[in-house]
């Protein structure tokens, strides 16, 4: 009986070869971005991502959200049962096999996009080190655009941004921005399901996350409890991931492009606010005196929106947000983003490259 059980375990363990195979595929891909771009990102992933997105898009709720909740619960139950029945070897074997399958599947359905050509190359932008003068020039331009757009934005009785329609309506209309830029950036074309609102959005606030793309279902999941001024840009960010652009700095920049090209001024403002926040944060880290000087150019309305956003997130700071930030940092570094969470700030390099052009 022991031999039979042993043979079953050894048979299952053969699947763990998926881990070294996946690592080998990642190693090869990291050295051949042009090949990844041609064969995977625009070959395998494009129809696969679109299919998964539309298949799960039929559901009125996020399948990813239920998976994220149910899988840890099932794991806890399985662990307790294994300990009670003293089946530790079988338990560890099964966990290792599951991890191997999930790891290889992640690489196959989306992960190789981390090794595709940079969006700067696709968009014809030359990214190079920037002077403080160039950063200042960009910030001044974004401030002027934000101040102008804010005059036409929809607001409530307290002066807060209040986009017409429900949060779900706002998410459903984000595609119009992508339609507007598809001619200039053909690789952003494609048929995908609309972003989905996260049911537990208020709990999600404690993680500090505005959205999550779940590659196994092709769903762009968005936290709808965040300030409405940031909702369109957050949704458009996840839609960039949906289109195979996995790097965070690039997804932010693509979100800015899509929102800026949107026919609705409320979406345009959200995109400019995203670009302005990132650019001014970079200026603050570089020259605080200049940052303070330029901040005085904000209109009262823009200053009100930025203060409201900061106040909102300050209310959710804590151990959960810090833990999520550390996990996210390690995830990004493990997927060819060596700057970790700092890669969010590199969006500014793309903005400056566009500003030069």
N, C-alpha and C positions, 0 to 999 in steps of 0.2 A: 504493500500500500504506500509505503514511504517512497519507493522508487517511482510509482505512478505519479504521485504528487510532485516529486522532484522533476520528472520529465515535463509535466505541465508547466511548471515554473520556468524551466529552461526554454521551453517553446515560446512562452510569453516574452522572455527576456530578449529574444531575437529582435523584437521590435525596437529595442533601445538603440539599435544601429541607426535609427532615424536621427538621433542627436548628432553623432559625428558626420552623418551625411548632410544634415542641415548646416552644420558649421563649415563644412567644406564648400557648400554652395554659397554661403555668405562670403567666405574668403575669396572665392573665384569672382563673385559679383562685385566685391569692393574694388577689384583691380580692373574691372571691365565695365565701367558705367555706360559707355556707348552701346555695348551689347545688351545690357540690362534695359536700357531705354527702348531699344528697337524690338527685342524679342519678348521681354517680360512686360514692361510698363505699357507699351503700346500694342503688345501682342496678346500675351496670356491674360494679364490683369484686366485690361479694359473691358472685354466682354464678360469676364468672370465677375468683376466688381459690379458691373451694371446688372447682371443676372441676379446676383445675391440681393442687391439693393431693391430691385423691382419685386422679387419673390417675397421678401419679408416686408416690403412696402405695402403689400395687400393688408397686412394686419394694422388695425387702427392704433395699436399701442407699440411700444418698443420691446421687441423680443429680447434684445440685448439686456435691458434693465432686469427682466425676469431671470435671465441666465445668470447675471452677476449676483443676484440675490439667492437663487436656488442652488447654484453650484457650491458655494461655501457651506450652506446649510446641509447639503447632501454629504459633503466631505466630513463635516463634524459627526454626523450620524454614523457614517461608515467607519470613522476612526474609533468611535466609542464601541461599536459592535465588534471590531477587530480586536480591541483590547479585552473586551469581555470574553470573547471566544478563543483568546490566545492564538490568534492567527497573524502574528506579526510579520513573518516572512512573506506570506501571501499578500498582506496589506502593502508592504514596502515594494514588492514586485509590481503590483497593480498600479501603485502611485507612480512608480518610475516609468512604466509603460504609458500611462496616461500623459505624463509630462512630455515624453518623447513624441507622442502623436500630436499633442497640442502645439509643441514647439515647431515641428516640421510643417504642420498645417498652417501656422501663423506665417511662416516664411513663404509658403506656397501661395496663400490667398492674398497676401498684402506686404509682408515684411521686406521683400526684395526692392520695393519702391524706395527704401532708404538709400539705395546704392545707384539710383538712376542719375541721369545728367542733372546738374543744378538748374533751377528754373531761370537763373540769370542767363545761362547759355541759350535756353529755349526762347527767352524773351529778348535776346540780343542786348543785354545789359552788361556793361563792364564794371564789375565790382572790384574796387581797389581801396586802399586806405584813404580816409577823408580828413581834410583839415577842419579845425574848429570853425573856420569861416564858412565852409561848405555846410556844416551841420547847422550853424546859425541861420544861413540862408534858407535851408530846408524848413527849419522851425518857423521862421517868419512867414514863409509861404503858407504853411499848414495853419498857422494861427489866423491869418487873413481869411483863408478859405472856411475855416471853422466858424469864425465870427459872422461871415456873410451867410452861410448856410443856416446857422442857428436862428436867424431872423424869420425863416420860413418854416421852421419845424413845428409840428403839432405839440401842444403842451396842455397840461391840466390846469385846474384852478390855482394850484400852488406853484406853477411855473416849471414843473418837471416834464421831461419829454414823455409824451403820451401818444404813441403811434396808433392810428385808427385800427380797429379790429382786435380780435383775441390774440394771445401769444401764438396759438396754432396757425391763425391766419397770417401772422407776420412771418412765420417759418415757411409757410407754403408759397409766399411771394418772393422769397430770396432768389429763386431760380432766374428771375428776370435780369438780375445783374450779370449772371453768367451768360445768359443769352446775348447780352449787349457786348461782352468782350470775346465771345467765341470766334468772331471773325478775325480779330487781331491775334488771338491765342488759340489756334485750333485744337491744341492738346487739352484744353479745358472743356471741349465739347463732350457730349455724352448724355445718355438717358438714365437718370437715377431717381430714386424715390425722394420725396420731400424730407427735410429734417424732422425728427420726432421729438416732442416735448418729454422730458423726464418726469415721471409722476412724483418721484420723491425729490423734486428740485430743491425744496427748502433744506432738506438734509444734505443735499449735495453742496450747498453753500459752505458747509463746514470743511469741505475738502479744498475749497478755493478754486474749484474747476468750473468753467463755463460750459463745457461740453466734452463729449468723448465719442470718438469714432470706433465702432466695433466691427472689425474686418470680417468676422465669421458670419455676420448677417448683413453686412454692407449698409448698416444704419448710421446716420449722423444724428447722434443724441445730444440734445441741447437743454441746458439748465434754464428754465423759463422764469425762475424767481429772481434773476439778476436785474439790475436797472435796465429799463427799456431802451435807453440810449445805446447800450452795448449789445442788445439782443441780435440785431441783424448781422453785425460783424462777427459775433460768436458763432451764429449759425453758418455763415458763409465760410468761416474758418474750417468747421467740420466738413463742409461740402467740398473744400479743397482736398482734404484727406480722402474723401469719397472718390475723388477723381484721380487718386494715385499719387498725390503730392504729400509725402509723409513728414518731411522736415517742418518743424514748428515755425521757424522764421519764414519759410516760403509760404506756408499756409496762411500766416498773418498777412503777408504781402498780397497774396492772391485774394484774400478776403477784402483787403483795402481796394484792390482793383475792381472786384465785382460790385462792392457797395458804391464806389465812386461812380460807376457806370449805370447804376440802377436808375430807372425813371422817377422813382419816388425820392423826394428830398430828405425824408426821414432816414432812409437807408444810406444815402450819400453822406449824411452827417455822421452816422454811426461809423462808417469807414474812415472818414477824416479824423474822428475822435480817436480811433484805434491808432492811426498813424501818428497823430499829434502826441498822444500819451507815450508811445515808444520813443519817439524822437526827443521829446523834452526830458524823458528819463535819462537818455543817453547824454544829453547836454548837461543835466544835473551832475552826472558822474564825472563829466569832463571839466566843467567850469561853472561852479555854483553861482558866482556873481552874475555871469551872463544869463544863466537860467532865471535868476530872480528878475533881472532886467526885462527879459522877454516875457515872463509871466505877467508882467504889468500890462501887456498888450491884449490880454484876454478880455473879451467883452464880459459884462456882468453875467450874462446868461451862460456862456461857456464856463466861466469860473464856477458858477453855481452847479453845473452838471459834473464837472471834475471833482468838486468838493463832495457832492452827493455820492459819487461812485466810491471815493476813498472812504467816506464815512460808512457806506454800506459794507464794504469788505472788512473794515476794522472791527465791525461787530461780530465777525465770524472767525477772527484769528484765534488760534489755540493749538493744542496738541494734534488734533486730527489734521488740520491744515498743514502743520509742519511735517507730520509723518507722510502725508500725501505728496508734499513737495519733494521730500527725500526719495520716495519711491519713484516719482516721476523723473527725478534727476538721474537716478540709476538706470531707469528704462531708456531714457534718451541716450545716455552714454553707451549703453549696450547696443544701441541701434545706430551707430555711426554718427552720433551727434556729440562730439567730444566735449563741447562746452556745457552739456547738460541743460539745465533750465536757462542758462545764460543765452542759449541759442535763440530764445524768444527776442532778445535784444538785437540780434543780427539782422532783423527785418530792416533796421535803419540803413544798413549797407545797401540794400536793394532800393530803398526810397531815395537815397542820395544818388545812386547810379541813375535812377529815373530822372531825378531833378537835374542832373548834369545834362542828360540827353535832351 
